[in-house]
């Protein structure tokens, strides 16, 4: 059974993550596993560096860590089996890297209903499914 479950969260649009977090917790409860929420903050392009404070990336990371900590309060799992992490970079490469480094054996990711733009451009969930070295469960809203 799955013991280390990673659940990506988009803090700009957290609704798709809620069913995925609930599913991750249910699986963790059955298996006695642990859950880690992950949020990935994009790097600010260099062309914008003149327009933002020097510590903009650090502020964004701190804000994301605070938001994830608030989300953790609503998760029904003991604190010793629950954690969160904020990474900086591209969404799917960072999710895949965290899954590998943390030793996740399951990624539970929320997804929107497919739209034409998703079919043409792809999505982070699709890329995670294709390239993950562990199992991936996609939970729809």
Secondary structure per residue as TSV (DSSP state, phi and psi in degrees):
chain	resnum	aa	ss	phi	psi
A	1	X	-	360.0	167.8
A	2	X	-	-83.9	125.8
A	3	X	-	-107.8	-27.2
A	4	X	E	-125.8	107.6
A	5	X	E	-117.0	122.6
A	6	X	E	-100.9	131.1
A	7	X	E	-126.3	103.7
A	8	X	E	-68.7	143.1
A	9	X	-	-131.5	126.1
A	10	X	-	-94.6	108.2
A	11	X	T	-69.2	-20.6
A	12	X	T	-74.4	-25.3
A	13	X	S	-145.1	77.2
A	14	X	T	-75.7	-12.7
A	15	X	H	-55.1	-46.3
A	16	X	H	-64.4	-23.7
A	17	X	H	-76.5	-25.4
A	18	X	H	-60.5	-49.7
A	19	X	H	-63.4	-33.8
A	20	X	H	-67.3	-40.4
A	21	X	H	-64.6	-43.0
A	22	X	H	-60.7	-43.0
A	23	X	H	-64.3	-41.5
A	24	X	H	-61.2	-41.8
A	25	X	H	-66.6	-42.5
A	26	X	H	-59.8	-44.7
A	27	X	H	-64.9	-42.9
A	28	X	H	-62.8	-38.9
A	29	X	H	-64.9	-39.9
A	30	X	H	-66.5	-41.0
A	31	X	H	-95.7	-3.9
A	32	X	T	69.2	29.6
A	33	X	-	-92.2	-170.7
A	34	X	E	-126.3	156.5
A	35	X	E	-126.4	137.6
A	36	X	E	-126.2	125.5
A	37	X	E	-86.2	139.2
A	38	X	E	-128.3	138.0
A	39	X	E	-125.7	139.4
A	40	X	E	-114.5	124.0
A	41	X	E	-98.8	131.1
A	42	X	-	-74.4	146.6
A	43	X	-	-69.3	142.5
A	44	X	-	-76.4	128.9
A	45	X	-	-60.5	145.6
A	46	X	G	-59.1	-28.0
A	47	X	G	-65.7	-18.9
A	48	X	G	-96.5	-4.4
A	49	X	G	-60.0	-29.4
A	50	X	G	-73.1	-14.5
A	51	X	G	-105.7	-0.4
A	52	X	S	-128.9	159.8
A	53	X	-	-60.8	155.7
A	54	X	T	-60.4	-31.1
A	55	X	T	-99.0	27.4
A	56	X	H	-56.9	-48.2
A	57	X	H	-61.5	-40.9
A	58	X	H	-65.4	-39.1
A	59	X	H	-64.7	-43.1
A	60	X	H	-61.6	-42.2
A	61	X	H	-64.7	-43.5
A	62	X	H	-63.0	-41.4
A	63	X	H	-63.6	-40.4
A	64	X	H	-66.8	-40.9
A	65	X	H	-61.8	-40.2
A	66	X	H	-65.1	-43.0
A	67	X	H	-64.9	-40.6
A	68	X	H	-65.6	-39.1
A	69	X	H	-60.6	-38.1
A	70	X	H	-65.5	-40.4
A	71	X	H	-64.5	-37.6
A	72	X	H	-61.4	-28.6
A	73	X	H	-61.7	-28.3
A	74	X	T	-91.9	-4.7
A	75	X	-	-85.6	127.5
A	76	X	-	-87.5	74.4
A	77	X	S	-153.2	144.0
A	78	X	-	-62.1	147.7
A	79	X	G	-59.2	-30.7
A	80	X	G	-74.0	-10.7
A	81	X	G	-113.1	14.6
A	82	X	E	-135.7	133.0
A	83	X	E	-149.8	173.2
A	84	X	E	-146.6	159.3
A	85	X	E	-149.9	145.0
A	86	X	E	-116.9	129.3
A	87	X	E	-119.8	156.3
A	88	X	E	-114.1	129.0
A	89	X	S	146.7	-154.3
A	90	X	-	-76.3	143.9
A	91	X	H	-59.7	-63.8
A	92	X	H	-69.0	-36.3
A	93	X	H	-62.2	-36.1
A	94	X	H	-72.9	-37.2
A	95	X	H	-62.9	-46.1
A	96	X	H	-64.5	-39.5
A	97	X	H	-66.4	-41.9
A	98	X	H	-65.6	-41.1
A	99	X	H	-58.5	-42.9
A	100	X	H	-70.0	-49.0
A	101	X	H	-66.2	-38.2
A	102	X	H	-81.5	-16.5
A	103	X	T	82.1	32.9
A	104	X	-	-65.7	137.6
A	105	X	S	-107.0	0.0
A	106	X	E	-154.5	135.2
A	107	X	E	-111.4	125.4
A	108	X	E	-111.1	112.1
A	109	X	E	-122.7	134.9
A	110	X	E	-81.3	152.1
A	111	X	E	-145.6	150.3
A	112	X	-	-77.3	165.4
A	113	X	-	-65.1	140.2
A	114	X	-	-62.5	139.5
A	115	X	-	-121.8	170.2
A	116	X	H	-58.6	-39.1
A	117	X	H	-64.1	-34.1
A	118	X	H	-66.9	-40.4
A	119	X	H	-64.8	-37.1
A	120	X	H	-82.5	-37.4
A	121	X	H	-102.4	-17.1
A	122	X	-	83.0	179.2
A	123	X	-	-149.3	168.3
A	124	X	H	-63.5	-40.6
A	125	X	H	-61.4	-42.9
A	126	X	H	-60.7	-44.1
A	127	X	H	-67.4	-38.9
A	128	X	H	-62.1	-45.0
A	129	X	H	-58.7	-44.0
A	130	X	H	-68.9	-34.5
A	131	X	H	-112.3	-4.9
A	132	X	-	-68.1	144.8
A	133	X	S	-92.5	-2.9
A	134	X	S	-116.9	177.3
A	135	X	E	-68.8	151.4
A	136	X	E	-133.2	129.9
A	137	X	E	-112.2	121.5
A	138	X	E	-99.3	121.7
A	139	X	E	-108.8	123.1
A	140	X	E	-87.4	154.9
A	141	X	-	-68.5	360.0
